[in-house]
Amino acid sequence: MDTSYADRYWTSPDGLKLHFRDYPGSNERPPLLCMHGLTRNSRDFADLADRVAGTWRVIVPEMRGRGMSEYASDSATYNPLQYVQDVSALLEQEGIERFVAVGTSLGGLMTMLLAAIDPSRIAGAVLNDIGPEISPDGIERIREYVGQGRSYATWMHAARALQEVHGEAHPRFGIEEWLDMAKRSMVVQQNGRIGFDYDMKIAEPFAQDDGAAPPDMWPALEALDGRPVLIVRGEKSDLFAEDTLKSMLARLPQAASVTVPETGHAPMLNEPEAVAAIDELLARVK
């Protein structure tokens, strides 16, 4: 069961009503700002929040077009630079000057972009299965399923469908884990069928050759130098290459890394290896 949190809202620069989960914690520490992947939502960080909330305030925004956040009328605004503008408005509303960024995939790109804008605000960072360079094979795999708009009659049907698409990335999952993933990424729709909890139009800019990530993200990564950084990689990831991880560690010599075994894109951050590494990262945050 999720730790107690408040469902709260903020307004984007272009007027969208956006949702975030706010888990209470100590005001003596910078809060954790947890940012999800392309098709995901705030439920992805429930395990992390359950574990650290109370000691740490945990803020989990849902980007436009996901979860309880309003959908955009212009699909071109579904891009990392816009998401960063949106999150910056949330930080301003909450009066947050420093934070620990935890970013999975898209959320990791956002973390680097936030660092490029003002690195002094980053008290620490977790980059989950993402780097400044993205492997083309992983991008093509995501393009094959994102925005398809499929729906399912039961949660079991939904779980089996996720297993069919993502089974290679999570070979250790049993049916309970697939059911849990279905309930984190899908909702019961108005027609009673179960569908994905995002606007299918997020696929439109992502389908463009330059829509997956801003160009030349290495300077944004280097903006994280000098602060606690943890880089998490799934051993079987087809989006985040091992060579990219090695290059990142060369440019951020103070960063730590952990590889989650038998896992592809992306680790859930509840694996024992990831939990231990995140605890070590948080212990370094001042």
Phi and psi in degrees as a GROMACS rama.xvg file:
@    title "Ramachandran Plot"
@    xaxis  label "Phi"
@    yaxis  label "Psi"
@TYPE xy
-65.3126  141.008  ASP-2
-58.7914  150.07  THR-3
-57.738  132.126  SER-4
-145.007  163.338  TYR-5
-105.448  136.077  ALA-6
-82.8512  116.978  ASP-7
-129.354  171.946  ARG-8
-138.794  156.602  TYR-9
-143.152  170.473  TRP-10
-112.425  130.629  THR-11
-71.8949  163.765  SER-12
-57.8001  -27.3755  PRO-13
-101.32  16.5962  ASP-14
94.0674  12.0069  GLY-15
-83.2971  144.038  LEU-16
-88.2408  114.937  LYS-17
-115.624  147.877  LEU-18
-107.27  144.973  HIS-19
-143.81  149.533  PHE-20
-86.9129  136.238  ARG-21
-124.403  104.022  ASP-22
-92.6977  126.173  TYR-23
-70.62  152.599  PRO-24
-166.75  -174.07  GLY-25
-64.5232  135.966  SER-26
-81.2532  -3.92124  ASN-27
-83.3989  -8.61241  GLU-28
-120.3  153.217  ARG-29
-68.1122  142.134  PRO-30
-71.5639  159.841  PRO-31
-87.3345  129.706  LEU-32
-109.773  106.836  LEU-33
-101.717  122.936  CYS-34
-121.391  125.27  MET-35
-83.9259  176.415  HIS-36
-83.7851  -176.026  GLY-37
-53.1229  -49.0657  LEU-38
-108.065  15.1109  THR-39
-104.087  -167.769  ARG-40
-158.127  -172.513  ASN-41
-65.3125  -20.8226  SER-42
-67.1105  -19.4717  ARG-43
-61.3723  -25.1988  ASP-44
-104.795  15.9041  PHE-45
-61.4989  -41.0376  ALA-46
-65.5022  -45.0909  ASP-47
-61.2788  -45.4081  LEU-48
-64.5943  -40.6921  ALA-49
-56.117  -35.3662  ASP-50
-81.3986  -36.2025  ARG-51
-113.089  -15.2551  VAL-52
-61.143  148.829  ALA-53
100.086  -54.7057  GLY-54
-75.8656  -40.6034  THR-55
-121.92  137.606  TRP-56
-71.2238  135.649  ARG-57
-123.173  121.269  VAL-58
-113.287  124.646  ILE-59
-125.327  92.9745  VAL-60
-76.2109  148.398  PRO-61
-103.744  121.386  GLU-62
-65.6766  157.253  MET-63
-48.5482  137.235  ARG-64
84.1617  5.67892  GLY-65
-126.253  148.262  ARG-66
53.5127  -127.726  GLY-67
-91.4282  5.77399  MET-68
-82.8632  149.64  SER-69
-67.0069  146.793  GLU-70
-81.146  147.402  TYR-71
-85.4724  142.611  ALA-72
-75.5438  -26.6823  SER-73
-108.692  108.587  ASP-74
-64.9047  -18.6782  SER-75
-64.239  -19.459  ALA-76
-80.9229  -2.00661  THR-77
-83.38  77.4502  TYR-78
-149.628  156.274  ASN-79
-58.6122  -37.6136  PRO-80
-65.2348  -38.498  LEU-81
-67.5355  -41.4516  GLN-82
-60.4183  -38.2428  TYR-83
-65.2471  -40.5771  VAL-84
-60.787  -41.679  GLN-85
-62.2118  -47.9139  ASP-86
-65.8919  -35.1447  VAL-87
-60.8274  -36.7897  SER-88
-65.7893  -36.8431  ALA-89
-64.1561  -45.6516  LEU-90
-61.2671  -38.2619  LEU-91
-66.1742  -43.3448  GLU-92
-58.8725  -41.5378  GLN-93
-85.9921  -3.0509  GLU-94
64.8332  34.903  GLY-95
-93.1703  118.671  ILE-96
-96.9636  -30.04  GLU-97
-137.178  147.863  ARG-98
-156.61  159.576  PHE-99
-97.6184  118.286  VAL-100
-90.3638  129.646  ALA-101
-121.545  110.469  VAL-102
-126.359  124.033  GLY-103
-97.8569  122.275  THR-104
54.7634  -110.897  SER-105
-50.6951  -42.1005  LEU-106
-62.522  -28.9744  GLY-107
-71.9842  -38.0693  GLY-108
-59.5558  -42.8998  LEU-109
-61.8306  -39.2654  MET-110
-58.9302  -46.7573  THR-111
-64.1581  -39.5508  MET-112
-66.5057  -39.1564  LEU-113
-62.7172  -38.2799  LEU-114
-66.0405  -38.578  ALA-115
-64.1154  -33.7529  ALA-116
-72.2299  -45.8192  ILE-117
-158.129  88.2228  ASP-118
-63.4518  -21.3928  PRO-119
-64.7631  -18.6812  SER-120
-81.8217  -16.6266  ARG-121
-88.6766  109.953  ILE-122
-82.5439  -19.1692  ALA-123
177.907  164.678  GLY-124
-150.657  142.953  ALA-125
-118.595  119.685  VAL-126
-105.536  111.454  LEU-127
-101.311  104.303  ASN-128
57.7104  47.4005  ASP-129
-155.961  148.93  ILE-130
-147.231  -174.502  GLY-131
-66.6902  -22.1406  PRO-132
-116.654  138.075  GLU-133
-117.605  132.067  ILE-134
-70.1438  130.578  SER-135
-58.4332  -35.183  PRO-136
-61.5013  -40.4162  ASP-137
-66.4051  -40.5208  GLY-138
-61.1281  -44.9877  ILE-139
-64.9656  -36.8193  GLU-140
-63.9102  -42.7651  ARG-141
-64.9021  -40.4048  ILE-142
-62.2443  -24.3068  ARG-143
-70.5899  -26.0136  GLU-144
-117.4  -22.9056  TYR-145
-68.7069  137.152  VAL-146
78.9574  13.246  GLY-147
-77.4761  -22.3838  GLN-148
69.7404  25.4136  GLY-149
-72.0835  152.859  ARG-150
-137.049  163.756  SER-151
-137.951  151.813  TYR-152
-76.8786  -33.9909  ALA-153
-137.961  165.307  THR-154
-64.1921  -32.5724  TRP-155
-66.59  -41.1445  MET-156
-60.7378  -41.6936  HIS-157
-63.4887  -43.2658  ALA-158
-63.1107  -43.0627  ALA-159
-64.61  -36.9272  ARG-160
-64.974  -41.7513  ALA-161
-64.0244  -39.7521  LEU-162
-61.582  -38.794  GLN-163
-64.3585  -39.3878  GLU-164
-81.5737  -40.1352  VAL-165
-113.286  10.7112  HIS-166
-59.185  -36.8932  GLY-167
-66.6981  -28.4817  GLU-168
-77.9265  -24.588  ALA-169
-134.44  66.3283  HIS-170
-66.3716  -17.7592  PRO-171
-86.199  -8.02932  ARG-172
-69.2082  137.355  PHE-173
-99.4514  -175.571  GLY-174
-64.7237  -30.2678  ILE-175
-64.7048  -40.3926  GLU-176
-67.3877  -37.1501  GLU-177
-68.841  -37.0085  TRP-178
-63.4371  -41.3323  LEU-179
-62.8629  -43.2389  ASP-180
-63.1376  -39.5771  MET-181
-60.3545  -43.1301  ALA-182
-74.5468  -18.4005  LYS-183
-82.6618  -30.5261  ARG-184
-106.528  -8.25727  SER-185
-129.652  167.754  MET-186
-141.765  161.822  VAL-187
-78.3319  122.54  VAL-188
-85.5904  173.026  GLN-189
-60.4843  -28.923  GLN-190
-84.9445  4.34792  ASN-191
89.1936  -9.64153  GLY-192
-86.9902  163.784  ARG-193
-102.541  125.098  ILE-194
-138.708  170.265  GLY-195
-69.0242  146.131  PHE-196
-94.9955  55.1884  ASP-197
-156.02  161.88  TYR-198
-73.8648  121.99  ASP-199
-59.6908  -19.6233  MET-200
-72.7761  -7.97927  LYS-201
-63.6425  -19.0845  ILE-202
-72.1745  -21.8922  ALA-203
-64.5214  -54.3098  GLU-204
-68.9579  -31.224  PRO-205
-64.6318  -27.1543  PHE-206
-71.9399  -17.7956  ALA-207
-73.4822  152.982  GLN-208
-57.6263  -32.7816  ASP-209
-107.231  18.0736  ASP-210
-90.0044  -10.9036  GLY-211
-79.7912  -34.4663  ALA-212
-158.787  151.351  ALA-213
-63.2964  154.679  PRO-214
-73.3223  153.374  PRO-215
45.3347  75.7366  ASP-216
-89.1371  -0.89053  MET-217
-61.0426  -42.4238  TRP-218
-61.026  -33.5354  PRO-219
-66.9299  -40.6152  ALA-220
-60.2835  -46.8039  LEU-221
-63.7755  -20.2284  GLU-222
-65.377  -16.642  ALA-223
-84.1555  -3.65905  LEU-224
-60.8218  140.254  ASP-225
92.7153  2.73632  GLY-226
-132.597  161.726  ARG-227
-62.6041  125.822  PRO-228
-135.103  135.081  VAL-229
-120.189  129.258  LEU-230
-110.761  120.383  ILE-231
-105.001  132.816  VAL-232
-131.287  136.486  ARG-233
-77.3742  130.882  GLY-234
-55.2444  -34.588  GLU-235
-101.29  15.3232  LYS-236
-60.3431  132.848  SER-237
-101.674  3.72368  ASP-238
-106.191  -30.8329  LEU-239
-122.067  101.233  PHE-240
-74.6561  150.07  ALA-241
-62.2022  -36.4501  GLU-242
-63.5891  -35.8823  ASP-243
-65.0883  -41.9197  THR-244
-58.4154  -45.0502  LEU-245
-61.3212  -41.1734  LYS-246
-65.6184  -36.9255  SER-247
-64.5412  -42.6454  MET-248
-67.1927  -30.5552  LEU-249
-68.4449  -34.0135  ALA-250
-86.4004  -21.2767  ARG-251
-122.426  77.3935  LEU-252
-62.9281  -19.7525  PRO-253
-88.6553  -5.40506  GLN-254
-74.2792  151.637  ALA-255
-107.406  159.406  ALA-256
-140.171  156.486  SER-257
-144.303  138.091  VAL-258
-107.897  124.47  THR-259
-88.0042  117.845  VAL-260
-69.9961  152.997  PRO-261
51.3299  38.6811  GLU-262
-139.719  138.747  THR-263
-102.559  -145.695  GLY-264
-87.3972  118.723  HIS-265
-127.222  153.616  ALA-266
-53.3787  148.913  PRO-267
-84.6699  -10.3248  MET-268
69.8645  12.4491  LEU-269
-110.154  4.22099  ASN-270
-70.6218  146.254  GLU-271
-53.4597  -39.9073  PRO-272
-64.6419  -42.1443  GLU-273
-69.8505  -40.778  ALA-274
-59.4327  -47.4431  VAL-275
-63.2873  -40.9831  ALA-276
-68.8224  -37.6292  ALA-277
-67.3151  -39.9398  ILE-278
-59.9467  -40.8934  ASP-279
-66.4945  -39.5601  GLU-280
-62.0704  -47.462  LEU-281
-63.9977  -32.317  LEU-282
-66.1169  -21.282  ALA-283
-89.5559  -11.0001  ARG-284
-76.6838  134.695  VAL-285
